[in-house]
């Protein structure tokens, strides 16, 4: 028996399998007569939507497609049909004799048919024609129900996308206004900090020329080593020079060259005081430049393309982010394990923004964790740069993990700890814009953010 006899199709849709003998009998009884078989060429229209139809067709072989057009004459494909399919079920058995869609031959087809004048065979034993074709009718109803369900689901998804698009449009408009105000404010901060820097340098040269070297050192370098390195170096200074713990730690953070260390030890309080002034201005200047970049990124909220115009050292961008988060990571042990990486073509400000958001979130999560720690590792694997940021904070539950990159989702809702739910959504947008990917894995021991960024020429394959 032809393999088509083992399938009962709705129009173009494989449906529930029925008893093959039952189907075989229907085909043999009603669709085996040579006088009721026709061969139709490509492009032939078998049925016209809203047109009269008095036939039920069985597709012996070939391919056909059905189309529906609405009041505005927009045509939509609604099904495909091949061998074993029945066409015209609704119009034939409903008695309306009006086709619900147009059917066109796409590949030369052989069709068998019955019409309204066809008499039921063995009606006394098998019942009228409608009863004998009940499985076909039920299958057609099932197909239509499935199609209606699929269309309802598709419509709901489209509405959700539209709602999200409207939200992002509104958010973008708000962001543009906020960014404009921030841009004015940061412009004042930047210009005033430059003026303050100039004034302090002139004042120190006049009043404390011997202290200007410490101020200059802080201004040029800021804190150049991590907190964990500063603790280790501080213990060495404390032991070697008999310094108190606090002073040793501060000198370690400043990290003067060995050949200049003696001048720092001669009057450590004065040296540290002026170094801290310079370091604060260094961080202020750094933060001002970074904020300008963030404001630019906020203005572009919702943008999918990325202007690639810099050769960026990923490790350097991570160190830049850590320098901006000094106050956040002061109590946290931060370990950075960099690997040698090729240059990445992108915007350094956007990369820094990625690391800042993830590390800042980690710091928030570690507020109540004893011995809080963050580990940052970079690697180059299979034409991609892999950055993992791990913290030993509490587990992020599965429900939160699924929503964590969605706009407007935040777990910071109480008191002064609030959030707009934008940080990680912006991170994902930036990473996706570079053709990369970001994923989060969390358990009771640790939470890991894994970011993959393709090198130039590999964008879109992460």
C-alpha positions in Angstrom: 0.0 0.0 0.0 1.2 3.5 -0.8 2.9 5.2 2.2 0.5 8.1 1.9 -2.3 5.7 3.0 -0.6 5.5 6.4 -1.2 9.2 7.0 -4.3 11.2 7.5 -3.6 14.8 6.8 -5.5 17.9 7.5 -4.8 20.3 4.7 -1.1 20.3 4.7 -0.7 19.2 8.4 0.3 15.8 9.6 -2.3 14.8 12.1 -3.2 11.8 14.3 -2.7 8.5 12.6 -5.9 6.6 12.0 -6.5 2.9 11.2 -4.8 2.3 7.9 -7.5 -0.1 6.8 -10.2 2.4 7.4 -8.3 5.0 5.3 -7.4 2.4 2.6 -11.1 1.5 2.3 -12.1 5.2 1.9 -9.5 5.6 -0.9 -10.5 2.4 -2.6 -14.2 3.2 -2.4 -14.2 6.8 -3.4 -10.9 7.9 -5.0 -9.8 5.0 -7.2 -12.1 5.6 -10.1 -10.0 6.7 -13.2 -12.9 8.9 -14.4 -12.6 10.9 -11.1 -8.9 11.6 -11.3 -7.3 14.7 -12.9 -3.7 15.9 -13.4 -3.3 19.7 -12.8 -0.3 21.9 -13.8 1.6 24.3 -11.7 -0.2 27.6 -11.1 -3.7 26.1 -11.5 -6.1 27.4 -8.9 -8.2 24.5 -7.5 -10.3 26.6 -5.2 -11.1 30.3 -5.0 -11.7 31.9 -1.6 -15.4 32.5 -1.1 -16.0 30.8 -4.5 -18.3 27.8 -5.0 -16.9 24.3 -4.3 -18.8 21.1 -4.6 -15.9 18.7 -4.5 -13.7 16.9 -1.9 -10.2 16.4 -3.3 -7.7 13.7 -2.3 -4.1 14.5 -3.3 -2.6 11.4 -4.9 0.7 13.2 -5.5 2.1 16.7 -6.1 2.1 19.8 -3.9 -0.5 22.5 -3.3 -0.6 25.6 -1.1 -3.6 27.4 0.4 -3.9 31.2 0.8 -6.2 33.5 2.7 -6.8 37.2 1.9 -8.4 39.7 4.2 -10.6 42.6 3.4 -7.6 44.7 2.4 -6.6 41.9 -0.1 -3.4 41.1 1.9 -2.7 37.4 1.1 -1.3 35.1 3.7 -0.2 31.5 3.2 -2.1 29.2 5.6 -1.1 25.7 4.6 0.8 23.4 2.3 -0.6 20.0 1.1 1.1 17.0 -0.5 0.2 13.3 -1.2 -2.4 12.0 1.3 -4.0 15.3 2.0 -7.7 16.1 1.7 -8.7 19.5 0.2 -12.1 21.2 0.5 -13.2 19.4 3.7 -14.9 22.4 5.2 -16.9 23.6 2.2 -17.9 20.1 1.2 -19.1 18.7 4.5 -20.5 21.9 6.0 -22.9 22.2 3.1 -22.0 25.8 2.6 -20.2 24.9 -0.7 -18.1 28.0 -0.2 -14.3 27.7 -0.1 -12.7 29.3 3.0 -9.3 29.8 1.2 -7.7 29.7 -2.3 -5.7 26.6 -3.2 -3.0 26.8 -5.9 -0.9 24.0 -7.4 2.8 24.5 -6.7 4.1 21.2 -8.1 2.2 19.2 -10.8 -0.4 17.2 -8.9 -2.7 14.3 -9.5 -6.0 14.7 -7.7 -8.9 12.3 -7.1 -12.3 13.7 -6.2 -15.9 13.1 -5.2 -18.7 15.7 -5.5 -22.1 16.4 -4.0 -23.7 13.9 -6.2 -21.5 11.0 -5.2 -23.6 8.3 -3.4 -22.5 6.7 -0.2 -21.3 3.1 -0.7 -22.9 0.4 1.5 -24.8 3.1 3.4 -26.9 0.5 5.2 -23.7 -1.0 6.6 -21.4 2.0 6.9 -23.8 4.9 7.2 -24.1 8.1 5.1 -21.1 9.8 3.4 -20.7 12.2 6.3 -20.4 9.3 8.8 -17.9 7.4 6.7 -15.7 10.5 6.4 -16.0 11.5 10.1 -12.3 10.8 10.8 -11.4 13.2 7.9 -13.8 15.8 9.3 -12.5 15.5 12.9 -8.9 15.7 11.6 -9.7 18.9 9.7 -11.3 20.4 12.8 -8.3 19.4 14.9 -6.0 21.0 12.3 -7.9 24.2 12.4 -7.9 24.3 16.1 -4.1 23.8 16.2 -3.7 26.6 13.7 -5.9 28.9 15.7 -3.9 28.1 18.8 -0.6 28.7 17.0 -1.9 32.0 15.7 -3.1 33.1 19.2 0.3 32.3 20.6 2.1 34.1 17.8 -0.2 37.1 18.3 0.5 37.1 22.1 4.3 37.0 21.4 4.0 39.8 18.9 2.0 41.9 21.4 4.7 41.2 24.1 7.4 42.3 21.7 5.4 45.5 20.8 5.0 46.2 24.5 8.7 45.8 25.1 9.5 48.0 22.1 7.1 50.7 23.5 8.8 50.4 26.9 12.2 50.8 25.4 11.1 53.8 23.3 9.8 55.5 26.4 12.9 54.5 28.3 15.1 55.9 25.5 13.2 59.2 25.5 13.7 59.4 29.3 17.3 58.4 29.0 18.0 61.1 26.5 16.6 63.8 28.8 18.5 62.4 31.8 21.7 62.1 29.8 21.4 65.7 28.7 21.1 66.8 32.3 24.0 64.5 33.4 26.1 65.8 30.6 25.7 69.4 31.8 26.5 68.3 35.4 29.6 66.2 34.5 30.8 69.1 32.4 30.8 71.3 35.5 32.5 68.6 37.5 35.2 68.1 34.8 36.0 71.8 34.4 36.0 72.5 38.1 38.2 69.5 38.9 40.7 70.7 36.2 40.7 74.2 37.8 41.1 72.7 41.3 44.0 70.6 40.1 45.8 73.6 38.6 45.1 75.7 41.7 46.4 73.0 44.1 49.6 72.5 42.0 50.3 76.2 42.1 49.5 76.4 45.8 51.8 73.5 46.7 54.6 74.9 44.7 54.4 78.1 46.7 53.6 76.8 50.2 54.9 73.1 50.3 57.3 72.6 47.3 58.7 69.6 49.2 55.2 67.9 49.2 54.3 68.5 45.6 56.1 65.3 44.6 53.7 63.2 46.6 50.7 65.1 45.2 52.0 64.7 41.7 52.6 61.0 42.3 49.0 60.5 43.4 47.7 62.6 40.6 49.5 60.7 37.9 49.0 57.2 39.1 46.3 57.0 41.8 46.1 53.6 43.5 48.0 51.4 41.1 47.7 48.1 42.9 44.8 45.9 44.0 43.5 45.8 47.6 44.8 42.3 48.1 48.3 43.3 46.9 48.1 46.4 49.1 47.4 44.2 52.2 50.3 41.9 51.3 52.7 44.8 50.7 51.5 46.5 53.8 52.4 43.5 56.0 55.9 43.5 54.5 56.4 47.3 55.2 55.0 46.9 58.7 57.4 44.1 59.5 60.5 45.7 57.8 60.2 49.3 58.9 58.2 48.9 62.2 55.3 51.0 60.9 51.8 50.8 62.4 49.4 48.8 60.4 47.3 51.7 59.0 50.3 53.7 57.9 52.0 50.6 56.3 48.8 49.8 54.4 48.4 53.3 53.1 52.0 53.5 51.9 51.5 50.1 50.2 48.4 51.5 48.4 50.4 54.4 47.2 53.2 52.0 46.1 56.1 54.4 45.7 59.2 53.2 43.9 61.8 51.6 46.2 64.4 54.3 45.5 62.0 57.0 46.7 60.6 55.0 49.7 63.0 56.6 52.2 61.6 60.1 51.6 58.1 58.7 52.2 59.2 57.1 55.5 60.8 60.3 56.7 57.4 62.0 57.2 54.8 59.4 56.2 51.8 61.3 57.4 52.6 64.3 55.3 53.5 62.2 52.3 50.3 60.2 52.5 48.2 63.3 53.1 49.4 65.0 49.8 49.5 61.7 47.9 45.8 61.1 48.9 44.9 64.6 47.6 46.5 63.8 44.3 45.0 60.3 44.1 41.5 61.7 44.8 41.8 64.2 42.0 43.2 61.3 39.8 40.1 59.2 40.5 37.8 62.2 40.0 39.3 63.0 36.6 39.1 59.3 35.7 35.4 59.0 36.8 34.5 62.2 34.9 35.9 60.8 31.7 34.1 57.5 32.3 30.8 59.3 33.1 31.0 61.1 29.8 31.2 57.8 28.1 28.3 56.3 30.1 26.1 59.3 29.2 26.9 58.7 25.6 26.0 55.1 26.0 22.7 55.9 27.8 21.8 58.2 24.9 22.2 55.3 22.6 20.0 53.0 24.7 18.3 50.4 22.5 20.9 50.8 19.7 21.9 47.4 18.2 25.0 48.5 16.2 28.3 49.3 17.8 30.8 51.8 16.6 34.1 50.0 16.6 36.9 52.5 16.6 39.5 51.6 19.3 42.0 48.8 19.9 41.3 48.1 23.5 43.3 46.0 26.0 40.6 44.0 27.9 42.8 43.6 31.0 43.4 47.3 31.1 39.6 48.0 30.8 39.0 45.7 33.8 41.7 47.5 35.9 40.0 50.8 34.9 36.7 49.5 36.2 38.3 48.4 39.5 39.8 51.9 39.9 36.4 53.4 39.6 35.0 51.0 42.2 37.6 51.6 44.9 35.1 52.5 47.5 32.9 49.5 46.7 35.7 46.9 46.8 37.6 48.3 49.8 36.3 45.5 52.1 36.4 42.8 49.4 39.3 40.6 48.4 39.6 41.1 44.7 41.9 38.7 42.7 42.6 39.4 39.0 44.1 36.6 36.9 44.8 38.1 33.5 46.0 36.2 30.5 47.8 37.6 27.5 45.0 38.8 25.1 44.9 40.2 21.6 43.5 43.7 21.2 39.8 44.0 21.0 38.2 46.5 18.6 35.5 48.4 20.4 34.8 51.3 22.8 36.7 51.2 26.0 34.0 53.1 27.8 31.4 50.4 26.9 33.7 47.6 28.0 34.4 49.4 31.3 30.6 49.8 31.7 30.2 46.0 31.4 32.7 45.3 34.1 31.5 48.1 36.4 27.9 46.9 36.3 28.8 43.3 37.0 31.3 43.9 39.7 29.1 46.5 41.4 26.2 44.0 41.5 28.7 41.4 43.0 29.7 44.0 45.7 26.0 44.5 46.5 25.4 40.7 46.8 28.5 40.4 49.1 27.3 42.8 51.7 26.4 40.1 54.3 29.0 37.5 53.2 31.9 36.7 55.5 35.3 36.9 53.8 33.8 38.4 50.6 35.8 37.7 47.5 35.7 38.5 43.8 37.8 36.7 41.2 38.2 38.0 37.7 39.9 35.9 35.1 40.6 36.5 31.4 41.4 34.0 28.7 41.7 33.7 25.0 40.0 30.6 23.7 38.9 29.6 20.1 39.1 33.1 18.6 37.1 34.5 21.5 38.1 36.4 24.7 36.5 34.9 27.8 36.0 36.9 30.9 34.7 35.3 34.1 33.7 37.3 37.1 33.1 35.1 40.2 31.9 36.0 43.6 31.3 33.9 46.7 28.0 35.6 47.6 24.6 33.9 48.0 23.0 31.8 45.2 20.9 33.6 42.6 17.7 31.5 42.4 16.6 30.1 39.0 13.6 32.5 38.6 15.8 35.5 39.1 18.5 34.1 36.8 15.9 33.9 34.0 15.0 37.6 34.4 18.3 39.1 35.4 19.1 40.6 32.0 15.5 41.9 31.4 15.0 45.7 31.4 13.3 47.1 34.5 14.0 44.0 36.5 15.7 44.6 39.9 16.0 43.0 43.3 17.0 46.3 44.9 13.8 47.7 46.2 14.2 48.5 49.9 15.3 51.7 51.6 18.3 53.3 50.0 19.2 50.1 48.1 17.2 50.7 45.0 17.7 50.0 41.3 16.1 50.8 38.0 16.9 47.3 36.6 18.9 48.8 33.7 22.5 47.8 34.6 22.6 44.2 33.3 20.1 44.8 30.5 22.5 47.5 29.2 25.4 45.1 29.7 23.7 42.4 27.6 22.9 45.0 24.9 26.5 46.0 24.7 27.8 42.5 24.7 25.3 41.4 22.0 26.2 44.4 19.9 29.7 43.1 19.7 28.4 39.7 18.7 29.2 38.2 22.1 27.3 36.4 24.8 26.8 36.6 28.5 25.6 33.9 30.9 25.2 33.5 34.6 25.7 30.3 36.7 25.0 30.3 40.4 25.0 27.8 43.3 25.4 28.0 47.1 29.2 28.4 46.8 29.6 30.9 44.0 28.0 33.0 41.2 29.8 33.2 37.9 29.2 35.7 35.1 30.8 34.5 31.9 31.3 36.9 29.0 32.5 35.9 25.6 33.7 38.5 23.1 34.8 37.6 19.5 37.9 39.2 18.2 37.7 41.4 15.1 36.4 39.4 12.1 34.5 37.0 14.3 31.6 39.2 15.4 28.3 37.4 15.4 29.7 33.9 15.9 29.8 33.9 19.7 
